[in-house]
Each structure stands twice: as C-alpha cells, then as structure tokens.
Amino acid sequence: MKRSGTADLPLHYGQVPMWLAERMSKLGLAIVETIAMEFSTAEVISKLSNPFWFQSFGAVMGMDWHSSGITTSVLGALKKSVNPHSKELGIYICGGKGKYSMATPQELLFVGEKTGLDGINLASCSRLTAKVDNTAIQDGFQLYQHNFIVDNKGQWAVIQQGMNPDSRTARRYHWHSQDLKSFINEPHTFIYGENQGSILNLTANGATKSREGILELVKESPVKIIKEMQHLSMPAHHDVRMEDVNMKRLGAMLWATHENKPEDFEELLLLKGMGPRALQSLALVSEIIYGTPTRFEDPARFSFAHGGKDGHPFPVPVKIYDETIDTLQRAINRAKIGNSDKLSAIQKLSEISRKAEESFTPNTNFDALVQREREQSHLYGGRTVFGEAKPPKKKPINPNNQLELF
C-alpha cells in the first residue's frame, strides 16, 4: 500500500456558518457528480487522494484557503450531500471526526452489504491506514478524523487528519487504493532499511493481509517514505499573498473571463447572460473538475472563486456562489437526458484560461485585485463569519479598469 500524500496546515477552530455549509454541500455534490459523469467514480477517488487537489477543492468552496478546517468541513459537507445519492452515484463516504471516525468499519460493513463488496476487507484497510498514520509512523500527530471514501467497484481513498497541539498544526494524510497490491505483492517498491522498532500486530478479523503489510512498512524509514509522497505545507498567515498564487494562471483566467465576452467564443454561447464575475468563479470550478494534477500546486488561487468565510482573500460572494451552483446543476440535469452542451461549455472555460496563459504576462497589482473584490463584495451579497459586506466608504475602484488589474 502506498500513501499518496500529506498536507501540513495551521490549526484552526470555529464553526462553518449554516449559510455556507448548505452551499458547500450543494456545490460539492455538483462537482463530484460532474466528475463521475464526465470521467468515472475512479477519477473522483483519485482526485480526493491528491492533497493539492483536495486543498484547492476546499478553497473553491469558500473555506479558509489554508486551514485545517477544510478537512472536517469539506468531508462533512460531502458526506451530507453525496451519501443520499450513493446508489445512483456509486460513491460512499464513511467516517468523520471524533466518535464518527470510530464508526467507519461498521459503516463499511454496511456498504459491503448494499454493494456486494468485501466489507470485512474494507474495514481492515480502514483500521490499517489509521494504525500506520497514528502508530507505525511516529510524527507527533494524533489522529482525530478518519474518512474512507469507496466506490461501487471497490476503489477507495482515505483522508485522515491528526493534531499536534505543541506546534499548533494539523497534518492530513491521503491514501489511494490504486497501489494496494504493492502492500503485499510488490515489496520492492519500498526502500528497505533496518527494522527500527517493535512489530505492530492488528487484531481485526480477517486482517491477515493487513498484518503482513504492516510488517513490511515498519521496516521502512519514515523519513524516506514521506519523501516519496506529495507533501503540501500551508503557511501560517491568514491573508492570501501574491507569493501564494501562480500569477500567470490567475491573471490569464481573470483576463479571459473579464476582458473577453462570452459571445466572442462560439463554445460559450450557452453561458451567455453570465456576467464576468460569475464566469470567474465558474472558470475555477471548471478547472477543479477538468484540470490535471499539475494545476493544483497553488490552492490559494481557487479562493478567488468564492472567497473565504474569514474574509480572506475577500468575503464569500453569496449571489455568485448560488449562480455557480445553479449553472452547474442545470448542466448536470441536461447531460442526464443526453444534452451535454452546457457541460462542454463549462469545460471550455478552463481550456480558454489555459490557452490564454501561453502569451500572458501578469503584472504585480495583486493587492489592487484583492481590494477590488472587497470593495465590490456588497454587490454580490458578500458575507463572512463576522457579518455581511458593506459598501466602501471611499470611492470604489473602477470595474472597467480591468487591464490595470490583470
């Protein structure tokens, strides 16, 4: 078995307001459903196992772009919205935070009964991944969240998070079943070293393969194992800074959605009527759905879709958020009856942004861009955990001066 990556995040506390939690559930379901429809349930599992994609996913949903709260909030929103549709979607989300994490094996046994999958084996895999990250690799983080996502073909991802109160950081661990065979059958994929500690035995029923696998893993040097995985380390500062984003990608996307009118592109005629600000959000959602793994190295960029509940980089534009959900849901509904034209148009948004990058040279007016979003936030129903966005007291930035910003 191979762990697919980790993410180190500042430890954040607090609750997600209901007005955002409801929208996160709706947008999360629409994105998952689109990925499953356009690609496969296997692609949903693969994306969730990527720490960079998952952080970008949380950012585009309006969560604090860098905090540990993304893990709990995003998975909670997905479990709430996806599981009622698990039969038709073919995706099941088990586990959660605290006491709900302990219920994961039992939930997987129930999934096995409904789907015909080997629930006992899935439960063993759940226990094993938790044991490895909590015990076999001693890195100072105590697990408090464990989610197991599985599709009806038996492919799965594990996302779990631990806390280190001394450093006030959280670490998120991602696993992917795609490399499960290397756990038992291909030990040469590991870099062997001298056994550094006691053998860890699992007592789960039917966990023979799990016990054999953990025996192989404890021979490894944790440092060497971690180096082979994708690792995301988020900064402690709350504000989004220019160094946190790929300015070429962000600027090209903003230029393509604000400077060019949808009617200039034959492929985007079906999105006619959406304003530039709505297209900006939809373009970033499009990239979450259709983008390749290399596109998610700067998760902060995706906070420019729907801001953040703490006001960074700007308040959540509720009206734009709702328009994004409605547009994507209408496209899904049309695709279900054989009309994939709107989904194709949404896909074209991210393609146009990528094409614009080829000849785009960004400027350094990042602060002006953030300031414009904040000053216009009240026009889009901007909200944070502190309340509604207010009109600026000073004269706002002219929204027509787009080239100065991009």
N, C-alpha and C positions, 0 to 999 in steps of 0.2 A: 504494500500500500504506500502511496505517496501523498504527503500533504502538499496541497497546491499553493499555499502561500500564507503569509501573516500580515497583520497591519497593527502598528502601534499608534494609539490615539490618546489625546488628552482626556482625562476622566471628567465627564460632565454629569450633572444630576439635573433633576427637574422633569416636569411632565409635558407631554405634547398636548397643546390645546385641542379641544374637540373639533373646532372648525378646520384644523389642519389634518388631524388624524383621519377624519372622514374622507378628505380629498386624497390623502396618501393611499388609502385603501382602494379608492376608485382608480387612480392613476396607476398604481402598482398592478392591479388586476388587468387593466387595459394593456399595459406594456408586456406583462407575462403572456397574456392571451395572444397578442400580436406576434411575439417571438415564437411561440408554439405553433401558430398558424402559418407564419411565413417560413419557418425553418423546421423545428421539431421540439419535442419536450427535452430531448438530449441537449439542445442548444441552451434552453433555459437553465438546466442543471450546470452546464459548462460555464455559463456566464456568472452564475451565483458563486461558483467556486473560485472566481478570479477576484482577489481583494481590491484591485484597482477599479474594476467594473462595478463591484458592489458599492464602493465609496462614491463613485460617480452617480450610480443609481439613487443612492440616498440624497445626494446633493440636488439632483434634478427634481426630487420630490419635495424640496423645500425644507429639509432638515439642516441643522447646523453642519456645514460642509466638512468639518474635520473632527467632530467629536465622537466619543464612544457611544453617545446616544443614538447614532444612526443604526447601530446593530439591533438594539432592542426595538426601536420604533419601526424600522422598515420591516423586520421579520414579523413583528406583531401585526402590522397593517396587512402584510401579505397573507398571514395565516387566517386573519379575519375575512378577507375578501376572496382568496383562492379556494380555500377548503370547501365552501358551499358549492363550488363548481368543479370539484375534484374529479367527479365521474366523467364529465364531458371534456375537461381539460387534460386529464391523465396525470395530474401533479398533486402530490400530497405533502403538506408541511406539518411536521410534528415537532413537539418540544416547545421550548420557550425559556423564560427567565425564572430563576429560583426554583420553586416547587414544581413548576411546569416542565422544567428540564428533566426532573426525575421521572416524569410520566412518559418520556419518549419511547422507551422499549415497549410499554404496553400499547401505546398508540400505533407503533409499527406492527405489532401482532394483529391489531385490528385492521390495519391497511392490508396485511397479508391475507386475512380472511375475505376481504372485499375484492381483492385483485387476483388472488391465486399466487402471489409472490411468496417467497420463503420468509415469513415474518420473523422466525426464530433467528435466521442468519442476519437479517437486517438489524434486529435488536442487538445481536452480538457485535456487529460493526459499530453501532451507536455507542455501546459501552466501551469498545476498544479505543475509538478515537478520543473519547473523553479521558480514558486512562492514560493514553500516550501523552496528551497535551497537559494533563494535570499532574501526572506522576512520573512517567518514564523520562520526560524532559523537564528537568528542574530549572525553570527560568524565572521563578519568583511570582508567577501569576496564578491566582486561584480561580478556577472556573466558576462562573455563576450563571452562564447562559449556554444552552446547547440546543441547536435546531438541526433536524435531519429532514432534508427535502428529497423525496423519491418520486420517480415517475412510474407509470404502469408497466414499464419494461424492466424495471429493477435498477435503473441507473440512479445514482444518488450523489448528493453533496451534503457535507456537514459544515455548518458555520457555528462556531462557539467562541465565547469571549471570557477572558479572565481579568482579574483586577489585581494591581499592585498598589496597595494604599501608601506604601513608603514613597514611591516615585510619583504617585497620583496620576498614573497612566493605566490604560487598558490595552490588552493585546487580543486581537481577533485572529482566530485560526480557521483556515479553509481547507477542506478535504474534497477529493473528487474520486468517484469510484472507477473512473476510466482506467486507472493504473492499479486496480485491485489485484490483478494477477501477479504483479511484481512483489506483492507482500509475501507470497508463498513460493511461487514457481520461478521467480527470476531474482534470486538474491544478489546476483552480480550487478544489479543496478545500484546497489548501495556501496559505499566506500567503507570497507571493513577496518576495524581497529580493535584494540584490546578491550575486552569486556571491563567496563568501569564500575560495575555495581552489581547488586543482587538481582536475580531473575524475578520478574514480576509475573505472577500467575493470575489469570482471570478465572472466576468460578461460574461464569454464566453457562447455562445449559446449552449444549451443542456448540460450544465455543472452541472446539479443537483447533480449527484453523486460526482463530484469533490468538490462541495461546502460542501457537507456533510462530505467528507473525511477530508478536511482541518480543519473543526470544531473539529474533533476528534484529529487531530495531534497537534493543538495549545494547547491542554490540557497537552501535554507531556512536560517533562523537556528535553530540547535539549541535555543536558549532558547525560542523561540516554539513549536517542535514539542513540546518536553517539557511546556510549559504546557497543551497541548491534551489531554494524556493523563492517565489516572488515575495518581496517584502515592501510594504508601504509604511512609511513613517511620516505622520502628520505633525505639523508644527503646533506649538502651544498657543500662538496668537489667534484671537477670535476673528479679527478683520481679515478680509481677503486682500492680498497684496499682489502687485504686479508679478513678483517672482513666483507666485503660487500658480500662475496660469501660463499656458502657451499662447503668447500674444498673437502670433501669426494665425493660429487656429481660431482664437476668439474674435480677432479683428476681421478675418475673412468671413466668418459666419455673420457677424453684425453687418458688414458691408453688403453681403449678398441678400440679407433679409430686409434691410432698411433702405438701401440705395436702389436696388432693382425691384421693380414692381412685378407681382406675380404674373400679370398679363404679358410680361416680356418673355416668359418661358411657357412654351406650349404645354409642357408637362405639369405646370402648376395652375392651369386654368381652373381646375376643380377646387382649388383653395382660394379662389377669388372672393373677396369680401373680408378676408382676414387682414387685419392691419399689420404693420411692420413689427410691432411689439409682440403680437401673438405668433407671428411667424418665427420670431427669435426663439421663443420657448419651444415651439413645435420642432424647430430645426435641431435643438439639443436633445429633445425626446427622440427624434428620428435617429440621431447618432447612437443613443443608448440602445435602440433596437437593432440597427443595422451596422453599427461601427465595428471595426476589427479590434482585437485586443490592444494593439499599439496606440489606439486613440484615447485611452483612459489613464494616461500617465499623469495627468493634472486634473484630479477630481474637482478642484475648486472652480474650473471653467464651467461645470454643469450647474453651479449655483446661480449662473446668470440666466437660467430658465425661470425659476420661481423663487429666487432669493433665499432667505433663511428665517426661521422662526425667531431667531435672536436679533434680526435686523442686519445681519452680515451675509452678503455684501449690501443688501437692501431688504426692505420689508417684502413679505410674500404678496405678490400681486394677485389677489384672490380672483378677480374677474378674468384675468389672463389664464390662471390655473384652471378655472371652470371651462373656459373656451378650449383649452388644450384637451381636457378630459372629454368634452362633448365631441370635438372633431375626431379624436382617435376612436371613440366608441362608435360614432357613426360610420367611420371607415371599416371597423371590425364587423359591424352589422351588415354592411353592404357586401363585404367579402364573403360572409357566410352564405349569401344567396347567389354567389358567383360573380359579383361585381367588385373587382379588386382595384378599380381605377383610383379611388381615394387613397388606398394604402400605397399604391405606386407613386402617387403624388407626394405623399409624406416621405417616402423613401428618397425621392428626388431632392428633397430639401437638403439632406445631409450630403448627397452627391454634389449638388451645386456648391455647397460650402467647401467641400474638399477640393473641387476644381478651382475655386477662387483663390485657394491658398497658393497655387502654383506661381502666380505672379503678384502676390500680395505682400506689401512691405508695411508692417504695423508701425504706428507712432508710439509715443510714450505717454499719451494722455489718458492713462488708466484711471487716475483719480477723478478726472473730469467725467469719464464714463460712469463711474460709480455714483458721483454726485448727481448726474443727470437722472439716473434711475431713482435715486432717493427723492429728488425734487418732484419727479413726476409720479411717484408711487401712489399718491392720493387719488390720481386719475384712474388707477387700476384697482382700487379697493385694497390698497396695501395694508397689511396687518402684521404685527409681531406679538410675542407673548406679553408685551407691555401695552398693547392697545392698537388703535387704528392710526394710520399715517395721516399727518396733517399737511395742508398746503404750505409751501415755504413762505417765510416772511419776506425774503428778498426776491428780486426778480429772477424767475427760473431761467435755466439755460435754454436757449432757442432750440427746439427739437428739430428744426430744419438744418442746423449746422452739423450734419452727420459726418462729413469728411474730417472735421476737426477732431472728432472722437475716434475714428477708426484708422 
